[in-house]
Amino acid sequence: PVFVGVMQYSTRTVIEMIADGSCLAPEPGDIYIVNDPYLGGTHLMDVRFVMPVYRGGKIFCWLSNTGH
């Protein structure tokens, strides 16, 4: 449960970093990998995968997953 409970924070952080220009804007097929516990993670052994899903050439939604 802890993995799912914090996933929203790392996903939101990636989206915010893209919006403020501190991270490159995504292109179709891009996946962001995050393991910084201060960016919504739990500890360094956990990684978050964050990916935009496109529909009609625009971002439709974001998907996230966790690896341990």
CNS distance restraints for C-alpha pairs under 8 A (distance, minus, plus):
assign (resid   1 and name CA) (resid   5 and name CA) 6.07 0.50 0.50
assign (resid   2 and name CA) (resid   6 and name CA) 6.43 0.50 0.50
assign (resid   2 and name CA) (resid  42 and name CA) 7.99 0.50 0.50
assign (resid   3 and name CA) (resid   7 and name CA) 6.27 0.50 0.50
assign (resid   3 and name CA) (resid  42 and name CA) 7.55 0.50 0.50
assign (resid   3 and name CA) (resid  66 and name CA) 6.79 0.50 0.50
assign (resid   4 and name CA) (resid   8 and name CA) 7.68 0.50 0.50
assign (resid   6 and name CA) (resid  10 and name CA) 7.00 0.50 0.50
assign (resid   6 and name CA) (resid  40 and name CA) 6.01 0.50 0.50
assign (resid   6 and name CA) (resid  41 and name CA) 6.52 0.50 0.50
assign (resid   6 and name CA) (resid  42 and name CA) 7.46 0.50 0.50
assign (resid   7 and name CA) (resid  11 and name CA) 6.25 0.50 0.50
assign (resid   7 and name CA) (resid  40 and name CA) 6.87 0.50 0.50
assign (resid   7 and name CA) (resid  41 and name CA) 7.31 0.50 0.50
assign (resid   7 and name CA) (resid  48 and name CA) 7.30 0.50 0.50
assign (resid   7 and name CA) (resid  64 and name CA) 6.97 0.50 0.50
assign (resid   7 and name CA) (resid  65 and name CA) 7.53 0.50 0.50
assign (resid   7 and name CA) (resid  66 and name CA) 7.64 0.50 0.50
assign (resid   8 and name CA) (resid  12 and name CA) 6.04 0.50 0.50
assign (resid   8 and name CA) (resid  40 and name CA) 7.74 0.50 0.50
assign (resid   9 and name CA) (resid  13 and name CA) 6.06 0.50 0.50
assign (resid   9 and name CA) (resid  39 and name CA) 7.19 0.50 0.50
assign (resid   9 and name CA) (resid  40 and name CA) 4.76 0.50 0.50
assign (resid   9 and name CA) (resid  41 and name CA) 7.83 0.50 0.50
assign (resid  10 and name CA) (resid  14 and name CA) 6.29 0.50 0.50
assign (resid  10 and name CA) (resid  34 and name CA) 7.47 0.50 0.50
assign (resid  10 and name CA) (resid  39 and name CA) 5.57 0.50 0.50
assign (resid  10 and name CA) (resid  40 and name CA) 4.22 0.50 0.50
assign (resid  10 and name CA) (resid  41 and name CA) 6.37 0.50 0.50
assign (resid  10 and name CA) (resid  48 and name CA) 7.19 0.50 0.50
assign (resid  11 and name CA) (resid  15 and name CA) 6.42 0.50 0.50
assign (resid  11 and name CA) (resid  40 and name CA) 7.95 0.50 0.50
assign (resid  11 and name CA) (resid  50 and name CA) 6.08 0.50 0.50
assign (resid  11 and name CA) (resid  62 and name CA) 7.75 0.50 0.50
assign (resid  11 and name CA) (resid  64 and name CA) 6.74 0.50 0.50
assign (resid  12 and name CA) (resid  16 and name CA) 6.11 0.50 0.50
assign (resid  13 and name CA) (resid  17 and name CA) 6.05 0.50 0.50
assign (resid  13 and name CA) (resid  39 and name CA) 6.33 0.50 0.50
assign (resid  13 and name CA) (resid  40 and name CA) 7.31 0.50 0.50
assign (resid  14 and name CA) (resid  18 and name CA) 6.27 0.50 0.50
assign (resid  14 and name CA) (resid  23 and name CA) 7.81 0.50 0.50
assign (resid  14 and name CA) (resid  32 and name CA) 7.72 0.50 0.50
assign (resid  14 and name CA) (resid  50 and name CA) 7.59 0.50 0.50
assign (resid  15 and name CA) (resid  19 and name CA) 6.26 0.50 0.50
assign (resid  16 and name CA) (resid  20 and name CA) 6.21 0.50 0.50
assign (resid  17 and name CA) (resid  21 and name CA) 6.14 0.50 0.50
assign (resid  17 and name CA) (resid  22 and name CA) 5.19 0.50 0.50
assign (resid  17 and name CA) (resid  23 and name CA) 5.34 0.50 0.50
assign (resid  18 and name CA) (resid  22 and name CA) 6.16 0.50 0.50
assign (resid  18 and name CA) (resid  23 and name CA) 4.80 0.50 0.50
assign (resid  18 and name CA) (resid  24 and name CA) 6.02 0.50 0.50
assign (resid  18 and name CA) (resid  25 and name CA) 5.60 0.50 0.50
assign (resid  21 and name CA) (resid  25 and name CA) 7.85 0.50 0.50
assign (resid  26 and name CA) (resid  30 and name CA) 5.88 0.50 0.50
assign (resid  26 and name CA) (resid  52 and name CA) 7.44 0.50 0.50
assign (resid  28 and name CA) (resid  52 and name CA) 7.51 0.50 0.50
assign (resid  28 and name CA) (resid  53 and name CA) 7.58 0.50 0.50
assign (resid  28 and name CA) (resid  54 and name CA) 6.88 0.50 0.50
assign (resid  29 and name CA) (resid  51 and name CA) 7.82 0.50 0.50
assign (resid  30 and name CA) (resid  51 and name CA) 6.44 0.50 0.50
assign (resid  30 and name CA) (resid  52 and name CA) 7.48 0.50 0.50
assign (resid  31 and name CA) (resid  49 and name CA) 6.44 0.50 0.50
assign (resid  31 and name CA) (resid  50 and name CA) 5.71 0.50 0.50
assign (resid  31 and name CA) (resid  51 and name CA) 4.70 0.50 0.50
assign (resid  31 and name CA) (resid  52 and name CA) 7.54 0.50 0.50
assign (resid  32 and name CA) (resid  48 and name CA) 7.89 0.50 0.50
assign (resid  32 and name CA) (resid  49 and name CA) 5.66 0.50 0.50
assign (resid  32 and name CA) (resid  50 and name CA) 5.04 0.50 0.50
assign (resid  32 and name CA) (resid  51 and name CA) 6.28 0.50 0.50
assign (resid  33 and name CA) (resid  47 and name CA) 6.53 0.50 0.50
assign (resid  33 and name CA) (resid  48 and name CA) 5.57 0.50 0.50
assign (resid  33 and name CA) (resid  49 and name CA) 4.75 0.50 0.50
assign (resid  33 and name CA) (resid  50 and name CA) 6.48 0.50 0.50
assign (resid  34 and name CA) (resid  39 and name CA) 7.83 0.50 0.50
assign (resid  34 and name CA) (resid  41 and name CA) 7.79 0.50 0.50
assign (resid  34 and name CA) (resid  47 and name CA) 5.52 0.50 0.50
assign (resid  34 and name CA) (resid  48 and name CA) 5.04 0.50 0.50
assign (resid  34 and name CA) (resid  49 and name CA) 6.60 0.50 0.50
assign (resid  34 and name CA) (resid  50 and name CA) 7.98 0.50 0.50
assign (resid  35 and name CA) (resid  39 and name CA) 7.87 0.50 0.50
assign (resid  35 and name CA) (resid  41 and name CA) 6.22 0.50 0.50
assign (resid  35 and name CA) (resid  43 and name CA) 7.30 0.50 0.50
assign (resid  35 and name CA) (resid  44 and name CA) 5.58 0.50 0.50
assign (resid  35 and name CA) (resid  45 and name CA) 7.36 0.50 0.50
assign (resid  35 and name CA) (resid  46 and name CA) 6.03 0.50 0.50
assign (resid  35 and name CA) (resid  47 and name CA) 4.51 0.50 0.50
assign (resid  35 and name CA) (resid  48 and name CA) 6.27 0.50 0.50
assign (resid  36 and name CA) (resid  40 and name CA) 7.23 0.50 0.50
assign (resid  36 and name CA) (resid  41 and name CA) 5.93 0.50 0.50
assign (resid  36 and name CA) (resid  43 and name CA) 7.29 0.50 0.50
assign (resid  36 and name CA) (resid  44 and name CA) 6.41 0.50 0.50
assign (resid  37 and name CA) (resid  41 and name CA) 3.96 0.50 0.50
assign (resid  37 and name CA) (resid  42 and name CA) 5.15 0.50 0.50
assign (resid  37 and name CA) (resid  43 and name CA) 5.11 0.50 0.50
assign (resid  37 and name CA) (resid  44 and name CA) 6.38 0.50 0.50
assign (resid  41 and name CA) (resid  46 and name CA) 7.01 0.50 0.50
assign (resid  41 and name CA) (resid  47 and name CA) 7.42 0.50 0.50
assign (resid  41 and name CA) (resid  48 and name CA) 7.40 0.50 0.50
assign (resid  42 and name CA) (resid  46 and name CA) 6.67 0.50 0.50
assign (resid  45 and name CA) (resid  68 and name CA) 5.93 0.50 0.50
assign (resid  46 and name CA) (resid  66 and name CA) 6.84 0.50 0.50
assign (resid  46 and name CA) (resid  67 and name CA) 5.73 0.50 0.50
assign (resid  46 and name CA) (resid  68 and name CA) 4.62 0.50 0.50
assign (resid  47 and name CA) (resid  66 and name CA) 5.70 0.50 0.50
assign (resid  47 and name CA) (resid  67 and name CA) 5.21 0.50 0.50
assign (resid  47 and name CA) (resid  68 and name CA) 6.47 0.50 0.50
assign (resid  48 and name CA) (resid  64 and name CA) 6.81 0.50 0.50
assign (resid  48 and name CA) (resid  65 and name CA) 5.77 0.50 0.50
assign (resid  48 and name CA) (resid  66 and name CA) 4.64 0.50 0.50
assign (resid  48 and name CA) (resid  67 and name CA) 6.46 0.50 0.50
assign (resid  49 and name CA) (resid  64 and name CA) 5.39 0.50 0.50
assign (resid  49 and name CA) (resid  65 and name CA) 5.14 0.50 0.50
assign (resid  49 and name CA) (resid  66 and name CA) 6.16 0.50 0.50
assign (resid  49 and name CA) (resid  67 and name CA) 7.81 0.50 0.50
assign (resid  50 and name CA) (resid  62 and name CA) 6.92 0.50 0.50
assign (resid  50 and name CA) (resid  63 and name CA) 5.79 0.50 0.50
assign (resid  50 and name CA) (resid  64 and name CA) 4.51 0.50 0.50
assign (resid  50 and name CA) (resid  65 and name CA) 6.78 0.50 0.50
assign (resid  51 and name CA) (resid  62 and name CA) 5.61 0.50 0.50
assign (resid  51 and name CA) (resid  63 and name CA) 5.25 0.50 0.50
assign (resid  51 and name CA) (resid  64 and name CA) 6.40 0.50 0.50
assign (resid  52 and name CA) (resid  59 and name CA) 6.13 0.50 0.50
assign (resid  52 and name CA) (resid  60 and name CA) 7.41 0.50 0.50
assign (resid  52 and name CA) (resid  61 and name CA) 5.96 0.50 0.50
assign (resid  52 and name CA) (resid  62 and name CA) 4.41 0.50 0.50
assign (resid  52 and name CA) (resid  63 and name CA) 6.28 0.50 0.50
assign (resid  53 and name CA) (resid  59 and name CA) 5.69 0.50 0.50
assign (resid  53 and name CA) (resid  60 and name CA) 5.63 0.50 0.50
assign (resid  53 and name CA) (resid  61 and name CA) 5.34 0.50 0.50
assign (resid  53 and name CA) (resid  62 and name CA) 5.77 0.50 0.50
assign (resid  53 and name CA) (resid  63 and name CA) 7.12 0.50 0.50
assign (resid  54 and name CA) (resid  58 and name CA) 5.23 0.50 0.50
assign (resid  54 and name CA) (resid  59 and name CA) 4.41 0.50 0.50
assign (resid  54 and name CA) (resid  60 and name CA) 5.18 0.50 0.50
assign (resid  54 and name CA) (resid  61 and name CA) 7.22 0.50 0.50
assign (resid  55 and name CA) (resid  59 and name CA) 6.30 0.50 0.50
assign (resid  55 and name CA) (resid  60 and name CA) 5.51 0.50 0.50
